[in-house]
């Protein structure tokens, strides 16, 4: 058979293949493969830490009602010939090394060689009350049923964590992250490129992705910080102390929230809030519309660089609300809470001003500016647009 040769212009990519032994086929060399399964187990005390590492392959760790750490390792080798692939696979040793309360699961492999790759995936069962630390350069990570701290990091692959009772740190450079039913003091989720999905989280959480959406549902018990450089954010049924939600490019949708501080910002995208309650709300977008329905707050700041702003306060909103609502290009529609009492200041450079509420006007009467009071109270409404109409009701 005539061999085919392929040139790869990127020297860095070639070096990556040599160093990592990544399971990538070039020409015909990777057609010969051999797979081997190794099973090992060792007694493991409650509260121990299990550390698992692989350069290429997936890692699954499951907590169960057992007293041992049970390891199933799938060894996959690709080489020029089947004989070489089998010989290489037989040289791989799976080692369970225990020092104190830490058990390390690792592989001892033969020296690296051109046109050969070794991938090792682990499926591990541990006692439920175990701390887990997993790392893979190329492969997915799955964690389930752990009553302890859980750490998962992969350079390329998805991460899923479910039913974790402890702090969780999940980090992938390229891949999505899904986490469900996690209770812990410190929950951190990061993806450099991939979506993040979280559901039923109890505890302070920090979730960050550079490129991807973030979807959170049923979050409570602490502060919540969400960040994406490019992607939309959806947040629903959450009760946290403080929210800090930011997207550079994308929309934000928030439903059924309670908090002390609600901070939502989009660099470019609309913001839609329904049924939210906060002592203070700071909502802003550089380019996009802001819509709030059934909003309950004592202090409101809503700003848009370009877009309409529609605010509808709930019946539970304080009649002495302080609201600062400003857009550079767009209309402002503000529905005040029942029995609002306080000062009103409305101004537009190009547009009209209208009110459905009785206002005692002070100062000069103008089509572009209106100041006055409604009732007797300490509330403050400041509504302004550079180009658009303003309506209060």
C-alpha angles and dihedrals in degrees: 000000000000112000121227122218125205126195121216114204096201109083091190091059091052091051090049091056092049095048100042102030088225116197096247124133120228114185112319101323096098097054094092110076141163131195128201132179123213124189124195137163138186134180113265128195121226112266095027124138122239117202118195127183134177131165094209124015144054128283125211121182121182128184116221143158094279137117098214136066105238116197127193111185122192110203117197122184129184121193144147093275137022090239092056092045092052093045091050093048091051090054093058112100124197110215128196105196118185123195115172108311094341123094116192120200112200144144130241107212134186118258117291116267135186118259093019132099135188123200123182124189123188132210107187133180119198137171110280094244096065134119112229132202118182131179131177129169093204118014148063125277125213124185123182139169098005120157094194143051115313128202124181127175131171131167092212123014145061125281128211126182124180135172097010120164102194142039115318130204113184121177132171129167095204119017147054127282125215121184127176136173098008124158118185146122095245122030118174125177124180136173125172090201120009146065124279122214122184130177134174098007121169116194140031110320135193116191124179135172128170096206118017146058127278122217120184129176132174100010123163148143106066146002120328123208120183124181134174128163092204123013145063125276126217120188125175142164096012134150113188138149097239132004122206108179121172137168124173094202118016146055128280124217120184127179134179101001133161126187147127094247125025114189119176125171135171124184090203121003145063125280122216121186126181126182102351129159124195138148087230130014126195112184123171144157131179093212119013149057126287119211123176124179125185092002117176116193143125095215124037133180116179120172135170127181089206123002146066120283121211118181124181114182119210124240088254094060115115112262086226096057119158109219130178109187118174136164128172097208118018145049128286122219115181125182106196123213117263114281093012110183125187146063125327126204119177128171139168131175095203117019144040136289123217136171136194091190126081107255126187101220122220128190125006121350112236137164090227101044135036128180128174146103139277113211120317116305148100098259119125129205119185113178121174141164130171092210121016144049128289126214130180124190 
